[in-house]
Amino acid sequence: LCLPLVFIGFYAVTATMMLNNIKRDPAAMPTETNRPPVTSYAYQNIVLMGSDSRTTVAGQGRSDVLMVAHINATRDKVYLISFPRDMYVSIPGRGMGKINAAFAYGGPALTVRTLEGLLNLRMNHTALIDFDGFIRLTDSIGGVTVYNKYATQGACVAGQPQVKYPVGEITISGEPALCYVRQRYDLPNGDLDRAQRQRAVMKAIIVKMFRPEVIANPVTFAQVAGQLSQFISVDS
């Protein structure tokens, strides 16, 4: 009887610490009054950004990964929509430019505003992670398995041997996982194939986080919670 209570208490404390430790920055969401209206609270649109730097400081680097996760009104499906970094769009106050430049100009807030102008749809939340956070997160869950459509290889760390990604199911984590989702030049469809890789890895991370080997392992659960607390997450 005592042992289950200890585990329940551990999970409760860890989950509470994770939620309390998440970095929340009000400046990461737009404050303009001319944003698209909130048409429904039933569904949610979450902007997911991966900074191409080693820090989540707003305005440093560019949004190497940019997705919108749409959670439907019945909360039983999540759709991931990718926006390739070189999309040529209107950036509020900056004119036309590549969509990933919005982050460099004005951080997450301008990126969100750019997406809202492009889609004419209100974004409800945003979350940001940097290179190091992604590396630690994939390591914490013991890697993820995805199906790789095209064989590629690349040196993830300068001076280190190249990592090969053969066709078929591969398991990746850490630096090789980061290298995998950033490759584009060796892929036949460039950024479009890279975006497909990013969606596949994101889905695999979400699925892996809720598997028994992660949730039921107190050490692993604590490590994952610690990495999730590195996100900057803001409600609109």
Backbone torsions as a table, in degrees:
resi	resn	phi	psi	omega
1	LEU	NA	-39.6	-177.6
2	CYS	-69.2	-38.3	-176.1
3	LEU	-61.5	-48.8	176.5
4	PRO	-60.0	-36.2	179.7
5	LEU	-64.8	-36.5	177.9
6	VAL	-64.0	-45.5	179.7
7	PHE	-64.0	-43.2	179.3
8	ILE	-60.9	-43.7	178.6
9	GLY	-63.0	-40.4	179.4
10	PHE	-61.5	-48.4	-179.4
11	TYR	-62.9	-41.0	-179.5
12	ALA	-62.4	-45.6	-179.8
13	VAL	-65.5	-44.6	-178.4
14	THR	-63.5	-44.6	179.7
15	ALA	-63.0	-40.8	179.2
16	THR	-64.6	-43.3	178.5
17	MET	-62.4	-39.8	-179.8
18	MET	-61.2	-47.3	-178.5
19	LEU	-65.7	-39.4	-178.4
20	ASN	-72.1	-26.8	-175.7
21	ASN	-90.4	-8.7	178.6
22	ILE	-61.5	130.4	-179.8
23	LYS	-71.7	123.6	-179.7
24	ARG	-119.0	121.8	-176.3
25	ASP	-123.2	104.6	-179.1
26	PRO	-57.0	-27.4	-178.4
27	ALA	-73.9	-5.2	-178.0
28	ALA	-84.5	-3.6	175.1
29	MET	-117.2	149.3	-179.3
30	PRO	-62.8	150.8	177.9
31	THR	-115.9	-1.6	-179.0
32	GLU	-62.5	150.1	-179.6
33	THR	-87.2	-12.0	-176.8
34	ASN	-96.1	26.8	176.8
35	ARG	-74.6	159.6	175.8
36	PRO	-56.5	143.4	-176.9
37	PRO	-70.7	157.0	173.3
38	VAL	-78.6	109.6	-176.5
39	THR	-91.5	-21.4	-179.9
40	SER	-161.3	141.8	174.4
41	TYR	-96.7	-1.5	-177.6
42	ALA	-71.5	-45.5	178.2
43	TYR	-96.1	165.5	-179.2
44	GLN	-135.2	139.6	173.9
45	ASN	-116.9	119.7	-176.6
46	ILE	-117.1	122.6	178.0
47	VAL	-85.1	122.7	179.2
48	LEU	-108.3	122.0	-178.3
49	MET	-122.8	135.4	172.6
50	GLY	-114.5	112.4	-178.9
51	SER	-75.9	140.9	179.4
52	ASP	-88.2	36.3	178.7
53	SER	-132.6	179.5	178.7
54	ARG	-97.5	19.4	178.5
55	THR	-146.2	149.1	177.7
56	THR	-95.2	16.7	177.4
57	VAL	-65.3	127.0	-176.9
58	ALA	-59.0	134.0	176.8
59	GLY	90.8	-8.1	177.4
60	GLN	-98.0	117.6	-177.0
61	GLY	87.0	-168.1	179.3
62	ARG	-129.3	165.3	-178.9
63	SER	-82.2	90.6	-177.7
64	ASP	-64.9	-31.9	176.9
65	VAL	-123.2	130.4	179.0
66	LEU	-140.9	117.5	179.4
67	MET	-137.4	158.8	166.9
68	VAL	-117.8	123.5	174.1
69	ALA	-95.5	115.2	179.6
70	HIS	-101.0	116.7	176.3
71	ILE	-98.6	121.4	-173.6
72	ASN	-70.7	169.8	-172.6
73	ALA	-62.9	-31.9	-179.9
74	THR	-86.4	-0.8	175.0
75	ARG	58.3	33.2	177.5
76	ASP	-117.3	1.2	177.3
77	LYS	-142.4	147.6	174.5
78	VAL	-127.3	129.0	179.0
79	TYR	-111.6	131.5	178.4
80	LEU	-105.5	122.0	179.5
81	ILE	-115.4	122.5	-178.1
82	SER	-94.0	149.0	175.2
83	PHE	-126.6	100.2	-177.9
84	PRO	-53.0	142.3	-171.2
85	ARG	-61.2	-24.9	-177.0
86	ASP	-97.4	11.3	175.5
87	MET	-57.2	132.1	-178.2
88	TYR	-93.4	109.8	-172.0
89	VAL	-134.7	172.8	174.9
90	SER	-86.7	121.0	178.3
91	ILE	-103.4	117.6	-176.0
92	PRO	-51.1	125.3	178.1
93	GLY	80.1	-3.9	-176.9
94	ARG	-125.9	-3.7	-178.0
95	GLY	78.4	-154.5	-178.4
96	MET	-83.4	143.9	178.5
97	GLY	-176.3	175.4	176.9
98	LYS	-69.2	141.1	-172.6
99	ILE	-62.8	-29.4	-179.2
100	ASN	-73.9	-13.1	178.3
101	ALA	-73.9	-20.1	179.8
102	ALA	-58.7	-36.6	179.7
103	PHE	-67.0	-40.4	179.4
104	ALA	-67.4	-36.3	-179.3
105	TYR	-73.6	-43.2	-171.6
106	GLY	-145.0	20.2	176.1
107	GLY	66.9	-162.4	-177.9
108	PRO	-58.4	-36.1	-176.4
109	ALA	-61.4	-44.7	-179.4
110	LEU	-72.1	-32.2	176.2
111	THR	-63.2	-45.2	178.5
112	VAL	-62.4	-44.6	-179.4
113	ARG	-63.5	-36.1	177.5
114	THR	-64.4	-43.8	178.5
115	LEU	-64.9	-41.2	179.2
116	GLU	-63.1	-38.5	177.5
117	GLY	-68.3	-35.3	-179.6
118	LEU	-70.5	-41.0	-173.7
119	LEU	-98.7	-14.1	-172.8
120	ASN	53.1	46.1	-176.0
121	LEU	-143.2	137.2	-177.5
122	ARG	-74.1	134.0	172.5
123	MET	-95.5	134.9	-174.1
124	ASN	-96.0	-33.8	-176.6
125	HIS	-144.6	165.8	172.9
126	THR	-145.1	149.4	177.8
127	ALA	-140.1	141.9	-174.6
128	LEU	-132.1	137.5	175.4
129	ILE	-137.8	149.9	179.6
130	ASP	-106.4	-175.9	-178.0
131	PHE	-55.6	-52.4	-175.1
132	ASP	-63.4	-38.6	178.7
133	GLY	-63.4	-40.3	178.7
134	PHE	-65.0	-42.7	180.0
135	ILE	-61.2	-47.5	-178.3
136	ARG	-66.8	-37.1	-179.4
137	LEU	-64.9	-47.3	-179.6
138	THR	-66.2	-33.0	175.6
139	ASP	-67.3	-40.2	-176.1
140	SER	-62.1	-36.0	-178.0
141	ILE	-92.1	7.4	176.5
142	GLY	77.8	25.5	179.0
143	GLY	84.2	168.6	178.7
144	VAL	-131.3	151.4	179.1
145	THR	-109.3	126.3	179.7
146	VAL	-133.6	161.4	174.4
147	TYR	-92.7	122.0	-178.3
148	ASN	-98.0	120.0	-175.0
149	LYS	-80.3	-29.9	-174.1
150	TYR	-130.6	131.7	178.9
151	ALA	-72.3	126.8	176.9
152	THR	-141.7	171.8	174.3
153	GLN	-152.0	159.8	-179.9
154	GLY	-174.4	154.6	176.7
155	ALA	-87.4	111.3	-177.2
156	CYS	-76.8	-32.8	179.8
157	VAL	-125.6	131.1	-178.8
158	ALA	-54.6	131.4	178.3
159	GLY	87.7	-7.4	180.0
160	GLN	-98.8	156.1	178.9
161	PRO	-60.4	153.1	178.6
162	GLN	-69.7	145.9	177.3
163	VAL	-97.9	132.8	-179.6
164	LYS	-101.7	137.8	178.4
165	TYR	-120.0	93.8	-177.6
166	PRO	-74.5	164.9	175.7
167	VAL	-68.0	139.8	-179.5
168	GLY	115.6	-169.5	-179.4
169	GLU	-73.8	130.1	177.8
170	ILE	-131.4	149.7	176.5
171	THR	-112.8	125.0	-174.0
172	ILE	-133.4	153.1	175.8
173	SER	-160.4	166.8	174.9
174	GLY	61.8	-141.2	-179.2
175	GLU	-59.5	-43.3	177.3
176	PRO	-60.0	-33.8	177.5
177	ALA	-68.1	-41.3	178.1
178	LEU	-63.7	-44.0	179.3
179	CYS	-61.2	-40.0	-178.0
180	TYR	-61.6	-45.0	-176.6
181	VAL	-80.4	-7.7	-179.9
182	ARG	-101.2	-14.8	-178.4
183	GLN	-67.1	143.0	174.6
184	ARG	-149.3	-30.3	-173.2
185	TYR	-68.6	-28.7	-179.5
186	ASP	-92.2	3.3	-179.1
187	LEU	-96.9	139.9	-173.9
188	PRO	-60.5	-32.4	-179.4
189	ASN	-110.1	20.7	173.6
190	GLY	52.4	-123.0	-175.7
191	ASP	-60.9	-31.7	-179.3
192	LEU	-65.9	-41.5	177.1
193	ASP	-69.7	-36.2	177.5
194	ARG	-64.0	-41.6	177.9
195	ALA	-62.0	-37.4	177.7
196	GLN	-64.0	-40.4	176.5
197	ARG	-61.6	-43.2	-178.3
198	GLN	-63.0	-41.8	177.9
199	ARG	-64.1	-41.4	-179.5
200	ALA	-63.0	-42.7	-179.7
201	VAL	-68.6	-41.1	178.4
202	MET	-60.2	-45.7	178.1
203	LYS	-60.7	-43.3	-179.2
204	ALA	-63.9	-37.4	177.9
205	ILE	-63.7	-46.3	-179.3
206	ILE	-61.7	-45.3	-179.9
207	VAL	-64.0	-44.1	-177.5
208	LYS	-64.0	-37.0	-177.5
209	MET	-63.3	-24.4	-177.5
210	PHE	-103.8	10.3	176.1
211	ARG	-80.3	152.7	-177.3
212	PRO	-56.4	-35.8	-177.4
213	GLU	-65.8	-19.8	176.1
214	VAL	-94.5	-51.4	-176.7
215	ILE	-66.2	-38.6	-175.0
216	ALA	-82.8	-7.1	179.8
217	ASN	-100.1	109.7	-175.7
218	PRO	-57.8	-38.5	-178.3
219	VAL	-67.6	-48.3	179.5
220	THR	-62.5	-43.2	-179.7
221	PHE	-59.5	-42.7	179.8
222	ALA	-64.7	-39.7	179.6
223	GLN	-65.0	-44.4	179.1
224	VAL	-63.0	-44.0	178.9
225	ALA	-59.8	-38.9	179.7
226	GLY	-64.7	-37.9	179.9
227	GLN	-74.0	-36.9	178.3
228	LEU	-64.8	-27.7	-179.4
229	SER	-70.5	-7.5	178.4
230	GLN	-82.1	-12.6	180.0
231	PHE	-66.0	147.7	164.4
232	ILE	-94.7	119.4	-176.8
233	SER	-129.4	131.1	-175.7
234	VAL	-135.8	133.2	173.9
235	ASP	-87.9	147.5	176.8
236	SER	-81.6	NA	NA
